[in-house]
Amino acid sequence: MKDKKNLGFSISAAAEKMQQSGASFFLYAVLVIIFMGLICIAVFFASVKGEEEVMVPQVVGKELSDALLEMQVKELYPKIILRYSDNPEDKGFILDQTPVAGSIVKAGKRINLTVSRGTVVDKVEDFKGWNIDDVKSHLKTLFAAMSKPLITLAEPIYEYNAAEAGTVLSQNPPAGKSISDPIVLKLVVSRGPENEKITVPNIVSLSLREMYNQMASSSLMFDFSAGQTDSSEPQILSQMPIADEVLSKNSRVEAVIGFPEAKGLSSTVYGIFKQTLPEYAYPLKMELMALPPSGGKGSSVVKFSHMGGSLSIPYAVPKNTVLILYVEGKEFSQITVRPNED
């Protein structure tokens, strides 16, 4: 019996001890959880605080290498953006920065630096053999993004030459010259052969379509005036000078074109498109286009070359047609055709 009592006492004591141990373990676990929570909170607030705040330095106008060193000292990271500039001496220097100098940012922020890659060209190109209009278009496109172009064209010097009219014969400064400052390019341009002679063709009785073909292929300029004809279609009634006379290239020939009398409800309007153009040093390519009254795609009336000054082109089109004159591919003028309009 004594052994049983001792055994019973031992079991009770062990159970009580285990209960006390469980409470201690539970308390220990709670303390560990609280401790870990405090650590997490501390890490969270440390991360929220982030990097140290710094002031963005002024690097505009400085060389890229110097700017990078200043960014490194401030623990800022540059993003390089390359751009052409007007001044050849700007190459490798900072043109702009974002954020601007004096801004307060966190260390590690990315700063946009716009760096000059120099000018679009650094040497004069060789334009000999180019057409003068192509040179103008090329330079305009080349320096379109610049406030002040590096190359501007002086008024060309024209002279007679066997080369096709409009061809660049020589240039100053010469090709290959380095560009350090804006320059003025002087070109000598061909007028075409001097005193080239043309035999006047016979245009009397030509239809309007045949006259257009003559204009397109001839090196003469035709001035038109209106007359009347008994024919049902427009035709040339007379010319001056007469056929087979010899004239210099680009001379003018006067022509009288007869138009049918307007009848009934005909929608066709006959007339002469007239314009006064600048005087050109050599013949420029021109085209008269017609846009239909109902809209839609236009059609070419005639393509030809002309020296400028007074210009006249006969037409036969539906009323309310829009006639547009193009000079070297650019619109010069337009009219809307009305009935009985000359």
Steps between C-alpha positions, in 0.01 A plus 500: 500500500786732581646438157169587341475824689851591408421415138183709505682796647764478232245500219318805640826687543610419149163618358522825694853553380396444143222757537747750636742421214220550238413841642867597488527379139190694401637812666832449325329462162301819555815691587678370187207605281494848654875532452480396135215745446709783641784409265263500200360838599849641531600365156178637346554852630864486396399410145227768492754761597690408183821641369655824610368812331747699286499816291532461121821677385521745208667320210358685196789641298751253644678218321339159533793352697485778760122469526525124560746552784265748670210258461709223654591710804129570561414129443279596207472292183511680161294403196677629187293646214695596185389793280642701212559869573558821306854562622782260402684595822216358714598141422534295821350771723177485703218697332221430748420305816185368670433552792652847492788606722400568860225238510493281813484130414587169663841349442483243224254699285555501123588843350441563126799669336469628141844490340601667173625262234619799298351629177323297233793556262852615573624541144369665184355246260585481132201647315663518158270333247192534722191686385469828689146415614621169641772685693241735651273212604793302643624786718149583617445140610848469654460797732124486557541439873752782551412855594794628295620288204872445463484549122296767325490559125601828343317610185645267232709636214363379167704461185455335164647153484461178305374332817125467551336815631497506882815286538751615765833570328714608797475598865671708767600389764623185325391149588669357809554829682445460874208688652577676827254787462194562280603560137346649187524266202547666160411295192557555130208348307450423131243691294535241227673544161530861379309603186362154438266532204152350458296471183144620560255213444173535312227501763213637291197267500632301794233376743523583868644158581755528221596847624559359847735241350686778316539699823635196680770428241598848379778731627284800403245681718148554361279799579132445426211734422139396432308502173197322358472206268220324313655170603336300775838472677765758598780545246792735426399769246829687450854541631778760504782449407388269220620142461862427404644823634808455717495637857722477805409236754225607746371772265127577500250409230159670492204276415129572453279210603140479380234379742158367390202718578324395818184307412198390701562341836857389429696465824838556329664836560772633265755754612864592560673452835719809555768567760796731552802310632841618619765516229716189529864460398420177318185301414324341795275196481132586532166319488137604479269263691120478489287395798148389394196692637377187677830462682721197482838446336634776277645456152789664318403750231851568368863475613757746359805715577489880526731792574239691697347840441161497328345155466186395314350153449176426309254258658170321436359358823165454677377806689609526864818307425794614715816567299825492699840612371807324643854634463773245574242287680375780728157660465528855366139599442150370424169614357147361486370502144173690455294531178619772256828542690811590295 
